Amino acid sequence: MSRRENKKSVAKKDLSVKKETGVEKKSLAQSLRDWVSSLMLGKPHAVMAAVSVAVLLVAFLIFNNLTVSYARRWDIDWGYYSILSTFVLLIAGIIVNIPFVAKHLKGFLPSGKSFCGLALLLIFFSVFMFGNISNTHRVLSDETSWESMGLQMYFQHTGGICNEGVWTDGVLDCKTEVNNFKGKALGFVYSLVFNFMEPNRDTALLVNYPFYILSLIAFFLALSKWFRSSKLALAATAFLGGMPIYLLQARSASTEVLYICLLTMLMAWYAFVPTNKVTWKHFLLTVPLLGFFAQTRQETVFAFIPFALYYYRYFLEKPYRLPAFIAAVIAVSWPSVNNMAAYRGYDFQGGEHAAHSFDNLWFNLKTNIVTMLNFDTDPSFGGIMTNPFYTTFTIILLVATVWLLVRMIVFGRYVRGFILGIFFCLQIFVIMFNVSGTFTIDINQRYVLVALPMFALLMALGLYDALEFSTKMRKDAAASIVMGLACVLTLGLMLYHAPSYRNNMLYYKNKLLGEEEFLNNELASYPANSVFIYSRPWQMLAQGHSAFSERTFEGWSTDVFAEWMQKSGGNIYLVRGQDGYGKVNRESRVVGFKTTDQIDKILDSYKHERVLVDAKKFGYPLVIYKIISKKGVSHYAQNFTVSEQMDGMIVLNKRFPESIACDYSLNDEKQGGILLTLEADTLRLDSLKIRNGMNRALFTCSMPDADTTVIYRDFFLESDRAVLLSALKMERYAQDWGDPQVNQSVEHHRLTLDGEPFRYGIGSHANSSLEYTLPRGFDMFHAVVGLDDESACGDGAYFVVLGDGRELARSKKLYSMEKQKLDVEITGVRHLNLKVEMGDNKDCDHGDWAHSWLEAR
């Protein structure tokens, strides 16, 4: 053999050895050049890039220019139907892809032996979980709000959270619906489950365990394909499933468990569909999965880039593919993006700390690593573990990550995976950019779940690569060792820390969790028609109890209070928990609120009886008061109610034996008097005196204690000639503070002008513009306008009616305790615009368009 041929033979042999051992040297720069060269754009690709950027730009301009109030309204009105459409698309995608899955499934699945190993692992995790972790909430406020959203989706098919409401015969009647700044995926899942199980908190707590199991199966399948080793995939699955924070949240109701489940399903689907076989049909499943994924956490929209880069060759083939994919993903993710617009600038997190800053990023990065490396336990609580991660896992993660970075930089390995991973991590940086991204707060430690699948992958791959590279052992042998090590560490640490799991490690200092569990059991024994006043009414609703906030209860007038006393059978209870003590610490990074002042006012204003106090369990006294009556108000007035009008009849009720006399008028005409001797009596109104449009019945009753009670009952008779303004859809609006409210003031109270209540109307705030497109021709617009009694500090405001851009009427400058009736000619008007214009400033200008309606002659 010649010297030249010998050199070639040696070179080939050396190259073969390098490839076999995985130590072929290839610089990072060369690897990056190779990858970037595959993305080099010709003219069609330049067009594709330009159109893609245009799609993103248009989407940004749309959501960035949405007013906060409009985005919130869209969220409530259309959020449910948007995610329902995504769910329908998901079902369609599954059906369309069944033939492809059936054809390639056998070649995708790992060996039966590896499935047995996975099954044993899942059984161990399940037995440990059910034996050592209680089925309860971990974070509470966020979790119960998603449950309340699920109830609202189930009963009302709207996208908001029911903040206050009443349960009647197993159906929730929501009285106040608000937005949620996080996604709707979990709430939608609850709404589906509620079709088969009881719609309440206990059902919601059962949902995450199946997601936990499904996520581990999907993760195992994805990594078996990508690693080409079921043993190494099993090692990563053991790391993921055995992480403390994941085990705890799987027995809770956290949206992050659904996040991991959807992420691993996407991973499995991407692994199942090779880059050279992907077609548009596969994206019928990919896109809706990404849509649900985006609506688990609001930061998830920042993680979408790698899901496009994975199939970049497919997108480069046709210039329309990438723009179409981007537009489709934006469409199914829109509720999440819209919520970000709705809460833009809403600096509620972290008190005096800015909601987003690089200082937070650096602070959170440092403190999170310190927390995850914490060896300390809590000696005051029996040595309970306080680390959201096992410290052993953290060390493995850090060492494995450093090793893989060295392998990438020096040997050019894993470059594509690194690029995809960095783009995926954008969402993690966004979370740490936020104030609440610090693990020094126990409830925020759940955010690490966003990164857990990546952590588990890095741990398994880093250990395997280091072992295989340093010992030159066979790949299968190295994978077997890593699998054994992962299983021994995971299962051993779980058993070692079992007492900590049983004592709810990480969350045992969160007294609200104990408060919620206690109330869930305690209040079940109270009368079914009870009404509870509580700082977190949405939580009460999820437990199946009727509830209102302290602030709403403060705004109840005497007759409203009497109504609820009647409906509840006198069972109105004020619950004073952790939020009812102390003041909010504005220097803290913890999101929180207090209702101390409101509760003190209620206790001062109402006669009450303390029915329960427990000061031992929580570190503060949990107290339940039964509300008896309003102080300084006639006992008889509080036990006398007048029903709403129905079919021309009104029912008068009294909860006392004495007789009372009442005078009543209908539409300002006196109708005579009645003597009420029975507990309930029915009054039939004169049908000839009831008119199309707005009607008002006024009752003036003399009580046995010489007090006089005045009660208004408004009702509207709709016809082809009379329509309530509040029944029409508001085309658009702009408002300097708050959102316009239908049949309520801007602060969600009964519309009240100069002490006079109004059942119908729009509660607004200066400066504001409410625009309506009239569905047909009307001749008159009627309203009573003024500044609501809920705020008496305004310097006056003007109420202006415009038709088709032309000013038709302007009120005088109205101050608190003033009102003015408007009867405005609007014949021929198509577009109606109602404005509240401030005086010198907009402070406290809560403007009401009370009893506003449209009439056609």
C-alpha positions in Angstrom: 0.0 0.0 0.0 1.3 3.4 -0.9 2.0 6.1 1.7 -0.8 8.2 0.2 -3.3 5.4 0.4 -2.1 4.6 3.9 -2.7 8.2 5.0 -6.2 8.0 3.5 -6.9 4.8 5.3 -5.7 6.2 8.6 -7.7 9.3 8.1 -10.9 7.3 7.3 -10.3 5.1 10.3 -9.7 8.1 12.6 -12.8 9.8 11.3 -14.8 6.6 11.8 -13.6 6.4 15.4 -14.4 10.0 16.1 -17.9 9.6 14.7 -18.5 6.4 16.7 -17.3 8.0 20.0 -19.0 11.3 19.3 -15.8 13.3 19.7 -15.4 14.6 16.2 -14.2 18.1 16.6 -16.3 20.7 14.8 -16.2 24.3 15.9 -19.2 26.1 17.2 -18.7 28.8 14.5 -18.6 26.1 11.8 -21.8 24.5 13.2 -23.6 27.9 13.3 -22.4 28.7 9.8 -23.8 25.3 8.5 -27.1 25.9 10.2 -27.4 29.5 9.0 -26.5 28.6 5.5 -29.5 26.3 5.4 -31.6 29.4 6.1 -30.1 31.5 3.3 -32.9 33.3 1.5 -33.6 33.6 -2.2 -36.1 36.0 -3.6 -39.2 33.9 -2.7 -37.8 33.5 0.8 -37.3 37.2 1.1 -41.0 37.7 0.2 -41.9 35.1 2.8 -39.9 36.9 5.4 -41.4 40.2 4.5 -45.0 38.9 4.6 -44.3 37.1 7.9 -43.0 40.3 9.5 -46.0 42.2 8.1 -48.4 39.6 9.7 -46.6 40.1 13.1 -46.6 43.9 12.7 -50.4 44.0 11.9 -51.2 41.8 14.9 -49.0 43.9 17.1 -50.7 47.1 15.9 -54.1 45.7 16.4 -53.6 44.5 20.0 -51.3 47.4 21.0 -54.0 49.9 19.9 -56.9 48.1 21.7 -58.1 50.2 24.6 -57.9 48.4 27.9 -61.7 48.6 28.4 -62.4 47.2 24.9 -60.0 44.4 25.3 -61.6 43.4 28.7 -65.0 43.5 27.2 -63.9 41.3 24.2 -62.3 38.9 26.6 -65.6 38.4 28.5 -67.9 38.4 25.5 -65.9 36.2 23.1 -63.2 34.5 25.1 -65.2 31.3 25.6 -66.2 31.0 22.0 -62.7 31.6 20.9 -61.2 28.8 22.9 -64.2 26.6 22.0 -63.4 27.1 18.3 -59.8 26.1 19.0 -61.1 22.9 20.7 -63.3 22.1 17.7 -60.2 22.6 15.4 -58.3 20.3 17.7 -60.9 17.6 17.3 -60.9 18.1 13.6 -57.1 17.8 13.5 -57.2 14.6 15.5 -59.7 13.1 13.0 -57.8 14.2 9.9 -54.5 12.7 11.3 -55.9 9.4 12.4 -54.8 7.6 9.1 -51.2 9.0 9.4 -51.0 8.0 13.1 -52.3 4.5 12.4 -49.8 4.0 9.6 -46.7 5.1 11.5 -47.5 4.4 15.1 -45.9 1.0 15.3 -42.6 2.3 14.1 -42.7 5.2 16.6 -43.4 3.3 19.8 -40.5 2.0 21.9 -40.2 -1.6 22.9 -42.7 -3.3 25.2 -39.9 -3.7 27.8 -39.4 0.0 28.1 -43.1 0.6 28.4 -43.1 -1.8 31.3 -40.4 0.3 32.9 -42.5 3.4 32.4 -45.5 1.7 33.8 -43.6 0.7 37.0 -42.4 4.3 37.3 -45.9 5.8 37.0 -47.3 3.3 39.5 -44.6 4.3 42.0 -45.2 8.0 41.5 -49.0 7.5 41.8 -48.9 5.4 45.0 -46.4 7.8 46.6 -48.5 10.8 45.5 -51.8 9.5 46.9 -50.2 8.3 50.1 -48.2 11.4 50.9 -49.7 14.5 49.3 -53.1 15.9 50.2 -55.5 16.9 47.4 -55.7 20.6 48.0 -54.8 23.9 46.5 -51.2 25.2 46.7 -51.6 28.8 45.6 -55.3 29.5 46.1 -56.2 32.8 44.6 -55.1 32.1 41.0 -56.3 28.5 41.2 -59.8 29.2 42.5 -60.2 32.0 40.0 -59.7 29.5 37.2 -62.3 27.3 38.8 -64.7 30.3 38.9 -63.9 30.9 35.2 -64.7 27.3 34.5 -68.1 27.7 36.2 -68.8 30.8 34.2 -67.9 29.1 30.9 -70.1 26.1 31.9 -73.2 28.1 33.0 -73.0 31.3 31.0 -70.6 30.5 28.1 -68.6 33.7 28.7 -64.9 34.1 29.2 -64.6 36.0 32.5 -64.4 35.1 36.1 -67.5 35.1 38.2 -66.3 37.3 41.1 -69.7 37.4 43.0 -72.8 35.3 42.6 -75.6 33.2 44.0 -76.1 29.4 43.8 -79.8 28.5 43.2 -80.8 24.9 42.7 -77.3 23.9 41.6 -76.9 26.7 39.1 -74.6 29.7 39.5 -76.2 33.1 38.9 -73.2 35.4 38.4 -73.7 38.9 39.7 -70.3 40.4 38.9 -68.0 39.1 36.1 -64.4 40.3 35.8 -61.4 39.5 33.6 -58.5 37.3 34.4 -55.1 38.3 33.2 -54.0 34.7 32.6 -55.1 32.1 30.0 -58.4 30.3 29.6 -57.2 26.8 28.9 -57.7 25.4 32.4 -61.0 27.1 32.9 -62.2 25.6 29.6 -61.0 22.1 30.7 -63.0 22.6 33.9 -66.1 23.6 31.9 -65.8 20.3 30.0 -65.3 18.2 33.1 -68.3 19.9 34.8 -70.5 18.3 32.2 -69.8 14.9 33.8 -69.0 15.7 37.4 -70.2 18.2 40.0 -69.2 21.8 39.1 -67.2 22.7 42.1 -63.7 23.0 43.7 -63.4 19.3 44.6 -64.0 18.2 41.0 -61.4 20.7 39.8 -58.8 19.3 42.2 -59.0 15.9 40.5 -58.1 17.2 37.0 -54.3 17.7 37.3 -53.4 14.1 38.2 -54.4 12.7 34.7 -52.5 15.6 33.1 -49.5 14.6 35.2 -49.6 11.0 34.0 -50.3 12.0 30.4 -47.4 14.4 30.4 -44.9 11.7 31.5 -46.1 9.3 28.9 -45.8 12.0 26.1 -42.4 13.1 27.4 -41.1 9.6 27.3 -42.4 9.0 23.8 -40.8 12.2 22.5 -37.4 11.6 24.0 -37.3 8.0 23.0 -37.5 9.2 19.4 -35.1 12.1 19.8 -32.5 10.4 22.0 -32.9 7.1 20.0 -32.8 5.5 23.4 -35.8 4.5 25.5 -33.5 4.0 28.5 -32.2 7.6 28.4 -35.8 8.8 27.8 -36.9 6.8 30.9 -34.1 8.6 32.9 -35.4 12.0 31.9 -39.0 11.0 32.6 -37.9 9.8 36.1 -36.3 13.2 36.7 -39.3 15.1 35.5 -42.0 13.0 37.4 -40.1 13.0 40.7 -39.4 16.7 41.0 -41.0 17.9 44.3 -42.8 20.9 42.8 -44.4 18.8 40.1 -45.6 16.1 42.5 -47.2 18.7 44.7 -48.9 20.7 42.0 -50.2 17.4 40.4 -52.4 17.1 43.5 -53.6 20.7 43.2 -55.3 22.8 40.5 -52.4 24.7 39.0 -52.4 25.7 35.4 -48.7 24.9 35.1 -49.4 21.2 35.2 -51.6 21.6 32.1 -48.8 23.7 30.6 -46.4 20.8 31.0 -48.9 18.3 29.6 -49.6 20.4 26.5 -45.8 21.0 26.0 -45.0 17.3 26.2 -47.9 16.5 23.8 -46.4 19.0 21.4 -43.0 17.4 21.9 -44.4 14.0 21.2 -46.3 15.2 18.1 -43.2 16.9 16.7 -41.1 13.8 17.3 -43.8 11.7 15.7 -43.9 13.8 12.5 -40.4 13.9 10.9 -39.3 17.1 9.2 -39.3 15.4 5.8 -42.9 14.1 6.1 -44.7 17.1 7.6 -47.7 18.3 5.6 -50.5 20.9 6.2 -52.6 18.2 7.7 -50.3 17.8 10.7 -50.6 21.5 11.4 -54.3 21.1 11.9 -53.3 19.4 15.1 -50.2 21.4 15.9 -51.9 24.8 15.7 -54.8 24.2 18.1 -52.3 22.5 20.6 -50.2 25.7 20.4 -53.4 27.7 20.9 -54.2 25.8 24.2 -50.6 26.0 25.2 -50.6 29.8 24.8 -53.6 30.0 27.1 -52.0 28.3 30.1 -49.7 31.1 31.0 -49.5 34.6 29.5 -45.7 34.4 29.0 -46.1 31.3 26.8 -46.6 33.4 23.7 -42.9 34.2 23.9 -42.0 30.6 23.4 -43.4 30.0 19.9 -40.3 30.6 17.8 -38.8 27.1 18.2 -42.1 25.5 17.1 -41.6 27.2 13.7 -37.8 26.7 13.5 -38.2 22.9 14.0 -39.9 22.6 10.5 -38.0 25.5 8.9 -37.2 23.4 5.7 -40.9 22.9 5.2 -41.7 26.6 5.6 -38.9 27.5 3.2 -40.4 25.4 0.4 -43.3 27.7 -0.2 -43.4 31.4 0.5 -46.9 31.4 1.9 -46.4 28.6 4.5 -44.7 30.5 7.3 -47.0 33.6 7.2 -50.0 31.3 7.2 -48.6 29.4 10.2 -47.9 32.6 12.1 -51.4 34.0 11.3 -53.1 30.7 12.4 -51.1 30.6 15.7 -52.0 34.3 16.4 -55.6 33.5 15.8 -55.8 30.6 18.2 -53.7 32.5 20.8 -55.6 35.7 20.5 -57.4 35.5 23.9 -54.0 35.3 25.7 -52.6 38.2 23.7 -55.8 40.1 24.2 -55.6 39.7 28.0 -52.0 41.1 27.8 -53.5 44.1 26.1 -56.3 44.3 28.7 -53.8 44.4 31.6 -51.2 46.5 29.9 -49.6 48.8 32.5 -51.5 47.1 35.3 -48.8 47.5 38.0 -50.4 45.3 40.6 -47.5 43.0 41.3 -44.8 43.7 43.8 -46.2 46.8 45.4 -43.6 49.6 45.0 -41.5 47.5 42.7 -41.9 48.1 39.0 -43.9 45.3 37.3 -41.1 44.7 34.8 -37.4 45.6 35.0 -33.9 44.2 34.5 -33.3 44.7 38.2 -36.0 42.1 38.8 -34.4 39.8 36.3 -31.1 39.9 38.0 -32.6 39.7 41.5 -34.8 36.8 40.6 -32.0 34.9 38.8 -29.7 35.1 41.8 -32.2 34.4 44.4 -33.7 31.5 42.5 -30.4 29.7 42.1 -29.7 30.2 45.8 -33.2 28.8 46.7 -32.7 25.8 44.5 -29.3 25.1 46.1 -30.7 25.4 49.6 -29.7 22.4 51.8 -31.5 23.9 54.8 -34.7 22.6 56.4 -37.1 24.2 58.8 -36.2 22.9 62.3 -39.2 24.7 63.8 -41.4 22.4 61.8 -39.8 19.1 62.2 -37.0 19.5 59.7 -39.4 20.0 56.8 -37.8 20.4 53.3 -38.2 24.0 51.9 -36.5 23.6 48.5 -38.8 23.4 45.4 -36.1 21.3 43.8 -34.0 18.6 45.4 -30.6 20.2 45.9 -29.0 17.0 44.3 -31.1 17.7 41.2 -30.0 21.3 41.1 -26.3 20.3 41.2 -26.8 17.7 38.5 -28.7 20.3 36.4 -26.0 23.0 36.7 -23.1 20.5 36.1 -24.9 18.9 33.1 -25.8 22.3 31.6 -22.1 23.5 31.9 -20.9 20.2 30.3 -23.3 20.4 27.4 -22.3 24.1 26.8 -18.6 23.0 26.7 -19.5 20.2 24.3 -21.3 22.7 22.1 -18.6 25.4 22.1 -15.6 23.1 21.8 -17.0 20.2 19.7 -19.9 21.9 18.0 -22.5 19.4 19.4 -26.1 20.1 20.1 -26.1 23.5 18.3 -29.6 23.1 16.8 -31.0 22.0 20.2 -29.3 25.0 21.9 -30.8 27.5 19.4 -34.3 26.0 19.9 -33.8 25.9 23.7 -32.7 29.6 23.9 -35.8 30.7 22.0 -38.0 28.5 24.2 -36.4 30.2 27.3 -37.6 33.6 26.3 -40.7 33.0 28.3 -38.6 32.1 31.4 -36.7 35.3 31.1 -40.1 37.2 30.8 -41.3 35.5 34.1 -38.1 36.5 35.9 -38.3 40.0 34.4 -41.6 40.3 36.3 -41.5 41.0 40.1 -43.3 37.8 41.0 -40.7 35.5 39.3 -38.7 35.0 42.6 -38.7 31.7 44.4 -38.2 33.4 47.7 -42.0 33.6 47.7 -43.4 30.1 48.1 -46.4 30.6 45.9 -44.1 31.7 43.0 -42.1 28.5 43.2 -44.7 26.9 40.9 -43.3 29.0 38.1 -40.3 26.6 37.8 -42.7 24.1 36.3 -42.4 26.1 33.0 -38.8 24.9 32.8 -39.1 21.4 34.3 -39.2 19.4 31.0 -36.1 21.2 29.8 -34.4 20.7 33.1 -35.1 17.0 33.0 -33.9 16.7 29.5 -30.6 18.5 30.2 -30.0 16.4 33.3 -30.4 13.1 31.5 -28.5 14.1 28.4 -25.7 15.8 30.2 -25.1 12.8 32.5 -25.2 10.4 29.5 -22.9 12.5 27.3 -20.3 13.0 30.0 -20.3 9.3 30.9 -20.2 8.2 27.2 -17.5 10.7 26.3 -15.2 10.2 29.3 -15.3 6.4 29.4 -15.8 5.5 25.7 -18.3 2.9 26.8 -21.1 1.7 24.6 -24.0 4.1 24.2 -26.5 1.5 25.5 -24.4 0.8 28.6 -24.1 4.5 29.3 -27.8 5.0 28.9 -28.5 2.1 31.3 -26.3 3.6 33.9 -27.9 7.0 33.7 -31.4 5.4 33.8 -30.5 3.4 36.9 -29.0 6.5 38.6 -32.0 8.7 37.7 -34.5 6.1 39.1 -32.5 5.5 42.3 -32.0 9.2 43.0 -35.6 10.1 42.2 -37.3 7.3 44.1 -34.8 7.4 46.9 -35.2 11.2 47.5 -38.9 10.9 47.4 -39.0 8.2 50.1 -36.4 10.1 52.2 -38.4 13.3 52.1 -41.8 11.6 52.4 -42.5 13.3 55.8 -41.9 16.7 54.2 -44.4 15.9 51.5 -47.0 14.8 54.1 -46.5 18.2 55.8 -47.0 20.2 52.6 -43.5 21.4 52.2 -43.0 24.7 50.3 -46.5 25.8 51.1 -47.0 25.1 54.8 -46.5 28.8 55.6 -49.3 29.9 53.4 -52.1 30.1 56.0 -54.7 30.9 53.3 -54.5 27.3 52.2 -55.5 26.1 55.6 -58.2 28.7 55.8 -59.7 27.6 52.5 -59.7 23.9 53.5 -61.2 24.7 56.8 -64.0 26.9 55.3 -64.7 24.3 52.6 -65.5 21.8 55.4 -67.0 24.1 58.0 -69.5 26.0 55.7 -70.9 22.8 54.3 -73.0 22.6 57.5 -74.5 26.1 57.1 -78.0 26.5 55.6 -78.0 26.0 51.8 -79.4 29.4 51.1 -76.7 31.2 53.1 -74.9 34.2 51.7 -71.3 34.8 52.7 -69.4 38.1 52.7 -65.7 37.4 52.1 -62.6 38.9 50.7 -62.3 36.2 48.0 -65.8 35.6 46.9 -64.8 33.7 43.8 -63.3 31.1 46.1 -66.6 30.7 47.9 -68.4 30.3 44.6 -66.0 27.5 43.6 -66.9 25.8 46.9 -70.6 26.0 46.0 -71.5 29.0 48.3 -73.2 32.2 47.4 -70.8 35.1 48.1 -70.2 38.8 47.7 -67.2 41.0 48.6 -67.1 43.3 51.6 -67.1 46.4 49.3 -70.2 45.2 47.5 -71.9 44.5 50.8 -71.0 48.0 52.1 -72.9 49.4 49.1 -76.2 47.6 49.8 -79.1 49.9 50.5 -81.6 49.1 53.2 -84.1 47.5 50.8 -81.3 45.5 49.0 -80.2 44.3 52.4 -83.8 43.4 53.2 -84.0 41.5 49.9 -81.0 39.3 50.7 -82.2 38.8 54.2 -85.4 37.5 52.7 -83.7 35.3 50.1 -81.2 33.8 52.6 -83.7 33.3 55.3 -81.8 35.7 57.5 -78.5 33.7 56.9 -76.0 36.4 55.9 -72.5 35.7 57.3 -69.3 37.8 57.3 -66.1 35.7 57.2 -63.0 37.5 58.5 -59.9 35.6 57.4 -56.2 36.5 56.8 -57.1 39.3 54.4 -59.1 41.0 57.1 -56.1 41.9 59.3 -53.4 44.4 58.9 -52.3 46.5 55.9 -50.9 45.7 52.5 -47.1 45.8 52.6 -46.2 47.9 49.5 -42.5 47.1 49.9 -43.1 43.4 49.5 -42.9 41.5 46.2 -45.9 39.4 47.2 -49.1 40.2 45.4 -51.7 40.8 48.1 -54.6 42.8 49.3 -56.4 43.5 52.6 -60.0 44.2 53.5 -59.4 45.3 57.1 -61.0 48.7 56.7 -64.1 47.4 55.0 -64.7 44.7 57.6 -64.3 47.2 60.5 -66.9 49.5 58.9 -69.3 46.6 58.4 -68.9 45.5 62.1 -69.5 49.1 63.2 -72.5 49.5 60.9 -74.4 46.2 61.6 -75.6 44.3 64.6 -73.9 41.0 64.5 -73.4 37.8 66.4 -70.1 35.9 66.5 -70.8 32.3 65.6 -67.3 30.9 65.2 -63.8 31.9 66.2 -60.6 29.8 65.7 -57.3 31.4 66.7 -55.2 28.3 66.9 -55.0 26.8 63.5 -53.9 29.8 61.4 -51.8 32.2 63.5 -54.7 34.8 63.4 -58.3 34.5 64.5 -60.6 33.2 61.8 -64.0 34.6 62.7 -67.5 34.1 61.3 -70.1 36.7 62.2 -73.8 36.3 61.5 -75.2 39.7 60.4 -78.4 40.5 62.3 -79.5 44.0 61.2 -78.3 47.4 60.1 -77.6 49.8 63.0 -79.7 53.0 63.1 -82.2 51.5 60.6 -85.7 50.3 61.5 -85.8 46.6 62.3 -89.1 46.4 60.4 -87.7 48.1 57.3 -85.0 45.5 57.2 -87.5 42.7 57.3 -89.9 44.1 54.7 -89.4 43.4 51.0 -91.1 44.2 47.7 -90.6 41.9 44.8 -89.8 42.9 41.2 -92.8 43.2 38.9 -93.8 40.1 37.1 -96.9 39.9 34.8 -98.3 43.0 36.3 -98.0 41.7 39.8 -95.8 42.7 42.8 -95.5 40.7 46.0 -95.0 42.4 49.4 -93.3 40.3 52.1 -92.8 41.0 55.8 -91.0 38.9 58.4 -92.8 40.2 61.5 -96.4 39.8 62.8 -97.6 43.4 62.9 -99.7 44.9 60.1 -98.4 47.9 58.0 -100.0 50.4 55.7 -98.5 51.4 52.4 -99.3 54.1 49.8 -98.2 53.4 46.3 -97.9 55.2 43.0 -97.4 54.1 39.5 -95.5 56.4 37.0 -96.0 59.4 39.4 -99.7 58.8 39.7 -101.1 57.9 43.2 -102.9 54.6 43.1 -104.2 54.5 46.7 -103.2 52.5 49.8 -103.1 48.9 51.0 -103.0 47.3 54.4 -100.6 44.4 54.7 -101.7 41.9 57.4 -100.3 38.6 56.0 -96.7 37.6 55.7 -97.1 38.0 51.9 -99.6 39.8 49.8 -99.9 40.2 46.0 -100.6 43.6 44.4 -102.0 43.6 40.8 -101.0 46.8 39.0 -103.5 48.6 36.8 -102.7 47.5 33.3 -104.1 50.7 31.9 -101.5 52.7 33.8 -98.5 50.6 32.6 -96.9 52.1 29.5 -94.6 51.0 26.8 -91.1 51.8 28.0 -89.9 52.8 31.5 -92.3 52.3 34.5 -91.8 53.0 38.2 -93.8 51.9 41.1 -93.2 53.7 44.4 -94.2 52.3 47.8 -94.2 54.4 51.0 -94.9 52.3 54.0 -95.4 53.2 57.7 -93.7 50.7 60.0 -94.9 49.8 63.6 -92.0 51.7 65.1 -93.1 54.9 63.3 -90.4 54.7 60.7 -91.2 55.3 57.0 -89.8 53.0 54.4 -89.6 54.1 50.7 -89.1 51.4 48.1 -88.7 51.9 44.3 -89.5 49.2 41.8 -88.6 49.9 38.2 -89.6 47.7 35.3 -89.4 48.2 31.5 -92.0 47.0 29.1 -90.2 46.4 25.8 -92.0 46.6 22.5 -91.3 47.4 18.9 -91.5 51.1 20.0 -89.4 51.0 23.2 -85.9 49.6 23.8 -83.6 49.9 26.8 -80.2 51.4 25.9 -78.5 48.8 28.2 -80.0 46.1 26.0 -78.2 47.3 23.0 -74.6 46.3 22.1 -72.1 49.2 22.7 -70.3 49.6 19.5 -67.2 51.1 21.1 -66.2 53.2 24.0 -63.4 55.2 25.6 -63.2 56.0 29.3 -60.5 57.7 31.3 -61.1 55.5 34.4 -62.7 52.1 34.8 -65.1 50.5 32.4 -68.7 51.3 31.6 -71.1 49.1 33.5 -74.6 47.9 32.5 -77.3 48.6 35.1 -74.5 49.4 37.7 -72.3 52.3 38.6 -68.7 52.3 37.5 -67.8 50.7 40.8 -70.4 48.0 40.5 -73.0 49.5 42.8 -76.7 50.2 42.3 -77.1 53.4 40.2 -78.1 56.1 42.7 -78.6 59.8 42.0 -79.4 62.1 44.9 -80.5 59.2 47.1 -82.8 57.8 44.4 -82.0 54.3 43.1 -82.4 53.4 39.4 -82.6 49.8 38.2 -81.5 50.4 34.6 -78.8 52.4 32.9 -75.1 52.8 32.2 -72.5 53.7 34.8 -69.6 55.6 33.3 -66.9 58.0 34.3 -65.6 61.3 32.9 -64.1 61.6 30.4 -66.0 59.0 28.4 -67.6 58.4 25.0 -70.1 55.5 24.6 -71.1 54.8 21.0 -74.1 52.9 19.7 -75.3 52.0 16.2 -79.1 52.0 16.4 -80.7 48.8 15.0 -83.7 50.8 13.6 -85.1 54.3 13.6 -86.0 55.9 16.9 -87.5 59.3 17.7 -86.6 60.0 21.4 -83.8 59.3 23.8 -84.8 59.4 27.5 -82.4 59.4 30.5 -81.8 60.7 34.0 -78.2 61.9 34.3 -75.9 62.9 37.1 -73.0 62.0 39.3 -73.5 58.8 41.2 -73.9 59.0 45.0 -71.0 56.5 45.5 -68.6 59.3 44.9 -69.2 62.8 46.3 -65.8 64.5 45.6 -66.2 65.5 42.0 -66.1 69.1 40.7 -69.1 68.6 38.3 -69.5 67.1 34.9 -71.5 67.7 31.7 -73.6 65.0 30.0 -73.7 65.4 26.2 -75.8 63.5 23.6 -74.6 63.4 20.0 -76.4 62.0 17.0 -74.4 61.2 13.8 -71.6 63.5 15.2 -73.9 66.4 15.8 -74.5 67.7 19.4 -78.2 67.2 20.2 -78.3 68.0 23.9 -76.0 69.1 26.8 -76.9 69.1 30.4 -76.0 71.8 32.8 -72.9 71.3 34.9 -74.1 68.7 37.4 -72.5 68.3 40.8 -73.0 65.6 43.5 -76.6 65.2 44.7 -77.9 66.7 41.5 -79.7 65.0 38.6 -81.4 66.1 35.3 -83.9 64.4 33.1 -83.1 64.4 29.4 -85.7 63.9 26.6 -83.8 64.3 23.3 -85.2 64.3 19.8 -83.2 61.7 17.7 -85.3 61.2 14.7 -83.2 60.0 11.8 -80.1 59.4 13.9 -78.2 56.2 13.1 -75.1 56.6 15.4 -75.7 57.7 19.0 -72.8 58.9 21.1 -73.1 59.6 24.9 -70.3 61.7 26.5 -69.5 62.6 30.0 -67.1 65.6 30.1 -65.3 66.5 33.2 -65.3 69.9 34.9 -61.8 71.1 35.9 -60.7 67.5 36.6 -62.0 64.0 36.2 -61.6 63.1 39.9 -64.7 61.2 41.3 -66.8 62.0 38.2 -68.8 58.8 38.2 -71.4 59.7 35.6 -74.7 57.7 35.3 -77.0 57.5 32.3 -79.9 56.2 34.5 -83.1 54.9 33.0 -81.8 55.5 29.5 -84.0 54.2 26.7 -85.1 54.7 23.2 -88.6 55.4 21.9 -90.2 55.3 18.5 -93.5 57.2 18.1 
